[in-house]
Amino acid sequence: MGQTLISGGRVIDPANGLDAVTDVLIADGVIKAVNPSIPAESLDGEVQVIRADGMVVCPGFIDIHTHLREPGFEYKETIATGAAAAVRGGFTTICAMPNTEPSIDNGAMVDYVLSRGATTPARVKVIGCVSKDRAGHELADMEELIDAGVVAFSDDGDPVYDAGLMRLALTYSRGLGAPITNHCQEHALCCGGVMAEGWVSSRLGLAGIPAVAEEAMVARDIGLAELTGGRLHLAHLSSAGSVAMVRQAKARGLLVTAEVCPHHLLLTDQWALGLQCSPSVSAGPAAYDTHTKVYPPLRGDLDVAACIAGLADGTIDCVATDHAPHDRVSKECTYQDAAFGISVLETALGTVLATVHDGSISLSDMVERMTTGPARVLGDGFAKYAGLTPGTPADIVVFDPNALWTVDVNDFASMGRNTPLNGVELRGRVAATLVGGRVVFEEPGMLNTGGEL
């Protein structure tokens, strides 16, 4: 592999405290140098030049919550198509969730996903089950899973309902060095619910899910983390109450981290009315847009504001997509019968950047929440993927934070076309993604990529 020079871009590297217009030199798949001026003609040998004037250059994004559906649900997504969608969205590392069929609850299943992921353009990591077959009755062999290469544990798709089992998992997490990620959902409070409980659910005549369904389990798990000293990671926070509890837990010094999804930073429950970005209580007949059906549900303006504030002040450690692709049949049905989930990887950047453009969070902090933030959740082994330190893998995304584009699901690399953002104009788009120094995605017409010198 030769040399690549990315010149003229605004380099944002939170891991090294860098935010400046500078050049990045890549050689043999790793970062060689980051300097204000690296003339291409001064370098020996052939050099590919990527001119990134007006662009942001930063470490590749890390997604610690990706549903790749394989094995078992290849009609929704495959590891290959999910990885292709990831690099289009600027994600160089993704973590496959274990709610597959069969579940990822043993070393052989981990080997399968890792081997399939090794042939894709992204780095595919694996999250293993907390319980055998995600049934919630008996712990999976967590040590076997760690030895096979998992980076965290979760029964996502379902919570760990049994508090005793969750306590045991958190206790083991201390010695294993991997967090326990829980999908917080108190079944007795949300059974039959399909969207957030409120005036929109009442208007649509749909069963609602109260915020306390999430908050009750968040409170339980924080208590268990305090009891055990274990590493707790809370998936896809969506309510103001949950954010407040995490803020308090961190103030007490507990090993608690949290994530938020892009859609919970922009969309509200009113999008179910088919109103997109211009909701109005006086709007016409409801559209029952099933693409807005997601768990946890889209909530109201106050919850969205709390999630944004939590991300801005560091209460929430990172953005995670919860990319949940589905086939058409699973969404083209009644709202009650539709599957939960949104296809997110290819729209995540433009969605999250809305919080930057409205002044809620700085661009450098946004980059931190998508690079060093998720790496910190998973542990020291991920630091090498989250910075532009010389000698580390050259996993890089180049994006234009101001590029306007209209979402068209027909252009998705993901098999999942299930997004309420179809036809919506977003501001901010990936121009190129590099993994191990190799350009694995380039958006036509956005970059001036020079030839070899």
N, C-alpha and C positions, 0 to 999 in steps of 0.2 A: 504494500500500500504506500502511495506517495504522500505528497504534502498538499494541504489545503489551507489557504489563507482567507479568513473572513475579515474584510476590511471596512472601516468607516461606520460600523454600527454602534449603537448605544449598548454597551455591555453591562448587564445587570447580573451580578454574581453575589447574592447575599452571603454565601458561605465564606467569601473572602472580603466582604465589605466593599465591593467595587460597584460603582455606578458612574460610568464615564464613557465617552466616545473613545474607543481604542480598538486595536486589532487583535485577532486571535489566530495563532498558528497551530495547525494540527499536523502531526507526523506519525505515521505508522499506527493510526487509530487512537492516539492519546494527545492530550493537550501538550504542546511543546513550549509555547510562550504566549503571554498576554501583555502586550506593550502598546504604548500610544501610537507608535509608527513602526511598521514592519514592511519596508519596501519589498515587493515581490522580486524585483530584479536583484536584490542583495542575497537571495537564497540560492543555494546550490540545487541543481536538479530541476525536474519539472514540478510546477506548482499550479494547482487549480485555484483560481481566485473567485471568491463570492463577494460581490460588492453589496454591502448591507446598509448603504447610506439611508437614513431616515427610518431604519428598522431597529428593533430591539433584538439583541443577541443574549441568550441566557442559557443556563443548564436546561437540559430536556426535562419536561414535566414528569412527575412520578404520580401514578394513580394507584392508590392502595385499596381500591374497591371496584373491581371490574368483573362483570359476569360474562364469561366467554362461552358458556353453555355446553361446551364439549368436555366430556362425552355425554351422550344421551339426548341432547336437544339441538342437534346440528341443523335442524330446519329453521332455527332461530338465529344461530350464529355459530361460527367455528373459531378455533384458536387463530387460524390464519386470517379470517376476515376481521376478527376483532383487533388483531395486531395491526392490520392494514389501516383500520379506522383510527387506531391510537396514534400512529405516526402522522396521519393527516391532521390530527388535532394537536400535535406537538408533544405527545406523550412518548417518551423513549423507554420507560419502564412501567409495566402494568402488573397488577397482582390479581391472579385468577381466584375468584371465590369458589368455595367447595360445594355449592348446591347444584351438583351435576348428578347424572345417573349412570353408573353408581357414584356415590358421594366420594369426595377426596378424603378418606379416613384411614388410609394405609399407605405404606411406602410405594407399592406398585402403582397406585393411582397418581401419586406425586411424580414418579418417574415418567409416566405416560404424558402428563401435561408438560413437564419440562422438556421432554424429547420432542413433542410437537411444537412447543414454543421456540425451540432452538432453530427451527427452519424459517421463522418469521422475521420481519424487519425490526420488531421491538424486542426488548428484553422482557421475557415472561417469567414472573415469579409466581409462587403458589402459596395460598392460604389454606391450611388444613382444618378439618372439622374439630370442634370441641368434643362432640359426642359421636359415638359410633353411628354411622348412617344418619347423622343429624337428628336422631330420634329423641335425644334429650334424656336418656335413661342411664347411660354408662359412658364414662370418659373414653375417647379414642386413645390409642397408644401414642401419647404426645411425644414421648422421647423418640419413638420410631419415626414419627413424622418430621421431627427436627433433624434427625440424622439423614432423612431423605431430601431435606432442603426446604421445608416450609419456612415462611418468614413471620407468620402469625397464625392465630387460631380463631375460627368463627363458625357458628351454625347459621350464618346469615341467610335470609329468606325466612327464618324463624329465629326467635330469641332463645336463649337458654332459660327455659321457664323454671326449672328446678333450682331454687336458691342454694341448696346444698351442693349440687353439682357445680354451679357457678363458683361457689366458694372454693371448692377443691381445684377447679381449673385455675383460678387466680393464685392459689397457693403454689401450684406447680409452675406457674409463669415466672415466679421469682427466680427459680433455678435454671429455667430453660432460656431466659433472656428474650422471650417473644411475647408480645401483648395478646390479651384476650379481647377480641372485638365483638361487642354485642349489639344486636339489632333490637333496640328497646321498644317493646310492644306488649303491653299487658292485655292478653287475649280476652279476658272477661270484660274489658272496657271497650273493645273495638270489634268484637265478633259481629260480622255482618256489615260493618261499616265500609264505605267505599271512598269517602272523601272527608275533608275536615268538617267537623260539626260547627254549624253556624248558619247565617242567613242564606248563604248560597245553597247549602245542602237542603235547607227547608224549602227554598223556592223550587228546587229541582225534585223534591220529593224523594231524596236519597238518604239512606242511613248514614249518619255522621260518625266520625272518630274524634273524640275529644282530645285535646292536647295532653290531658292527664294520663292518657293511655301510654304515652311515651314517657312522661315525667315520672310516673310511679316506678317504672323499672330503672330509669336513670338514677333516682334516689336510692333504690335498693342496691344497685351495682356500685355506686359510690360508697355506700356503707360497707359493702363487702370488700372493696379495695382498701378501705381504711382498716378493716379488721385483719386482712391477710397481708397487706403490704405488696400485693400483686400489681401487675401492670394492666390497667384497664384502658381500653380504647372504645369510645362511644361512637357508633356509626351514625351517619346522616342525621345530625341534630336538626330539628325543625321548629322548635317552640321557644318562646322567650323564657319560660320556666326552666327548660333544660339548660339553656345557656347560662342562666343565673346560678344554677346548681354547680355547673362545671367551674364557673368563676370562683365560687366559694371553696370548692374542693381544691383548686390549685392554690388558693390563698392559704390553705391548711397544709400545703406541701405534699398532697397525695399524688401518687403516680397515675394520674388520670389525663388522658388526651382525648381529643374530639375532632370530628370532621364535619363539614357541611357540603352539600351538593350544589352545583351551579344553579339548578332550578329553584332551590329554596332561597336563593339570593335575588331572584328576579321575578319569578312567577308567583301569583297568589291563587287562591281557590276560585277567584272570579274568572280565571281563564277557562274553567269548565263550561262557562257560558258561551264560549266561542268568541270572546271579545278581545283576545290577544292583549296588546299593550294599551288599549283605550277602554278600560272597563267603565261601565256606567250602570248605576242601579236602575236607570230607566230604559235600559236596552230592551230590545225585542225578545222574541221567543228564544229559549235556551237552546244551545247546540248540543249539549251533552258530549263534549269533546272527550272521547275515551283516551286520547293521547295524554290527557292531563291526569289520568289515574295512576298514582304512584304511591309507594309507601316509604317513609311516612308521607302523609298527604300534603299537598300544597295548602298553606294556611293563609291567614290574613296579613294585612300590612304591618301590624305591630310585631308579629312574629318574624316577618322578613327583615324588618328594621333591626330586631334584636340579633338575628343571625349575622347580619352585615356588621353590626357593632362588635359582636363577639369575634368575628374574623379580623376586624381591624385592630382590636386591642390585644389580640393574641390568646384570648380565652379559647377560641377554636384554633387548633394547630394547623389545619390544612384543608384544602379543597380536595374532595374525592368525588368521582363522577357517579358512582353507583350505576354505571352503564348497564342497562337492562334491556337488551334487544328482544323483540318479539316478532313473530310472524303476523301476517295480515289478519288471519282468522282470529287470533287472540285479542285483537283490538277492534276489528270491524264487527261489533256486536253491541248489545246493550251495555250501558255503563256498569250496571250491576254485575254482568258476566265477564266484562273485559279483564284482562290480566293487569296486574300492577307493574309499572315500570316505564322508563323513558330511555331511548337511545341517546347517549350524551357525548361520547368521546369527540365527535367532530364539531360540536357546537359549544363545548365547554369554555374555550378561551373567549370567544365573543360574548358569551353570557356573563362570565365573571368580570370581564373588562367593563361592563356596564357600571360596576361599583367604583371603578377607577374614574371613568368619565364623569360620573356625577359627584366626584370629590369625596366619596365615603372612605376610600382606602387609597394609599399611594401605589404607584405602579411597582416600585421596588418591594413593597410589602406584599402585593399580590403575587409577584414572582416568588417571594420567599414561601408563601403558603402553598405553592405548587411545586416547590423543589426541596429546599432544606426542611420545610415543615413536615411533609410526609416522610422524608428520610429519617428525621429525628424520631418519629413515631415508631418506625420499624427497628431502629437501633444503629449502632456504629457501622455495621457492615454496609449500610446504604450511603454513607457520606461520600464515597468515591463517585457516586452517580449524580450528586447534587451540587457540584461545584465545578469551576473551571481551573482547578489547581493543576499546574504542570505535573505530568506523569499519570494523571487520572484519565479514565476513558472519555473520549471526546463525544459525549452525548449532549447535543446542542439543539435548540430550537431558535429559528429566526422568524420574527413575526412583525407585522405592521399593526400597531395598536389603533390606527385610525382608518384602516381600510374598510370600506363599506361593502357588504356583500349580502345577498339574499339566500337564505337557507333553501336548498332544493334537495329533498330526500332522494331524488333520482340520481343524484351525484354521490351519494354516500358509498363509502367502501364497506361499511357495516351492512349486514343483511337486515338489521333492524331499522325500519323506516319510521318507527313509532316515536315521533316528537311533535309536541304542540307548536314548535318553532318553524315548521315548514311554511315558507312564504314570508317569514319575518326577516327584516333587515337587521343585521348585527354589525357592530363596529369593532373591528379587530380580527385579523386572520393570519394563520400560519403561512409563511412563505416557503420555509424549508425546514426539514428535520434531519439531523445527522445522528447516527448511532454507531459508536466505535469509529468515528471519523468518516463514515460512509454516508453519502446523501441517500436517504431511504425514501424521502418524499420531497417534491418541489412543486409548488403551485405555479402553473404556467403563467408567464407574464409578470410575475411579481418581483423577480430578482434579475440583476444583471450578473450572470455567471460567466466569468471569463474562461477562456480555454487554458490549455497548459502553456506555461512559459518556459 
